[in-house]
Amino acid sequence: MTWIQNVTKVSACSAAALTVFVASAVAEITPEASEFLSAGGIDTAIIDQASAASDTDLNIPLDWIDKAAAEGPIDFSTNDTPEHVAAWLPVFQARYPEIDIVATETSGAARAVQPLLAYKSGSLVRHVLVSFEGSLPDFIEADALAELDDLPAWSGVPEDRRAADGTYAGMQNTTWCLAYNKDRVTAEELPATWDALFAEGHPLGGGRVGAANRAQLWTLNLWTHADYGPEKMTDEILPNFFDNLKPQLRKEGISGIANLMLVGEFDVALPAPNDETEELMETGAPVGYHCPEPVPQYFNLIGMFRDSPTHYSSKVFINWILSQEGQLVRYVAGGDGPVHKDLQIGGASALGDAFAGKDIALRTIEGLTVGLPALYDVWNPLWANSGGPER
């Protein structure tokens, strides 16, 4: 029986049979994705896992594809660089050639605030949004986000990284730990926990750690963690950080402290993201990465506007991003850490072996909206009173 005969036969069958056909059509990873991941260093076993998951993750209803083909291009507001987009977009379109995407690189207000203001005034300037955590309460108040919980890949997003009402999901993780100069720090000096690092007399004390003024990237995670919490952070952990560890308090940002660590200004950079640290290590620099427990981690969001003219195209696109195939492709393309529950393993994210299987201190949406102001009330005076420079 020819392929055309197969399609004709299926078209005469029930909706249930149609679903089976669609599932069989996506039962494995595309050759383009497999080749891209293999060339990017992803282990064959992980590629096989993503391929097997395609039967579930990418089981898109056929009518979504038909409707998507009739829609215009998706305007995707992203913080991806053009080089990043140029790497992953062809792999997406190898699976979905009927869907066009215009990826607009934006930052800050242009990525979230301005599109929301336009939506509230009756104009839609973006369809799909990412990294809008800071404006999430405003999106919720405006009821601006479409439900996504009917996506086949929705179940792969951990419950603590997706909306209970289905209106947004985490799309990528970033992990914040310690980057250190391997020529100056021994394995025995690396702390198992944050408590241990801040204990009196720790060998990395006395200025060997260079700290950026970025409490929201790691201390907030401890602030909301069950084993730490606001009271312990206020009375013990944060005072010990400043008074016992005595880090160098720096005005530089994340990339700046990493570079200063390399040239010997100090031995350890805090905090350090896993993706940028891996890029630094790939240059051959003597850099190591270590994650005390609980491991600070946060996730960036993805969502789409209600009443979008690209409703079905956007859902297909977001579903691919949340699938194991899409998550791994974006990791290889630009270092984005997968949020998918089955990809929290070594080899599936930047420096994943440093934190896979460890206790995670997650920066939650509630932590950002409620916990962060309270944390700043404690952190900012301690930073200033310890001689920390303003940003």
Sequence and secondary structure as in RCSB ss.txt:
>XXXX:A:sequence
MTWIQNVTKVSACSAAALTVFVASAVAEITPEASEFLSAGGIDTAIIDQASAASDTDLNIPLDWIDKAAAEGPID
FSTNDTPEHVAAWLPVFQARYPEIDIVATETSGAARAVQPLLAYKSGSLVRHVLVSFEGSLPDFIEADALAELDD
LPAWSGVPEDRRAADGTYAGMQNTTWCLAYNKDRVTAEELPATWDALFAEGHPLGGGRVGAANRAQLWTLNLWTH
ADYGPEKMTDEILPNFFDNLKPQLRKEGISGIANLMLVGEFDVALPAPNDETEELMETGAPVGYHCPEPVPQYFN
LIGMFRDSPTHYSSKVFINWILSQEGQLVRYVAGGDGPVHKDLQIGGASALGDAFAGKDIALRTIEGLTVGLPAL
YDVWNPLWANSGGPER
>XXXX:A:secstr
  HHHHHHHHHTS HHHHHHHHHHHTSS  HHHHHHHHHTT  HHHHHHHHHHHHHHT   HHHHHHHHTS  EE
EEE   HHHHHHHHHHHHHH TT  EEEEE  GGGTTHHHHHHHHTT    SEEES GGGHHHHHHTT B   TT
STTGGGS GGGB TTSS EEEEEEEEEEEEETTT  GGGS SBHHHHTSTT TT SS EEEES HHHHHHHHHTS
TTSHHHHIIIIIHHHIIIII  EEESS HHHHHHHHHTTS SEEEEEEHHHHHHHHHTT  EEEE  BSEEEEEE
EEEEBTT TTHHHHHHHHHHHHSHHHHHHHHHHH  B   GGG STTSSTTGGGTTTS EEEE HHIIIIIHHHH
HHHHHHHHHHTT    
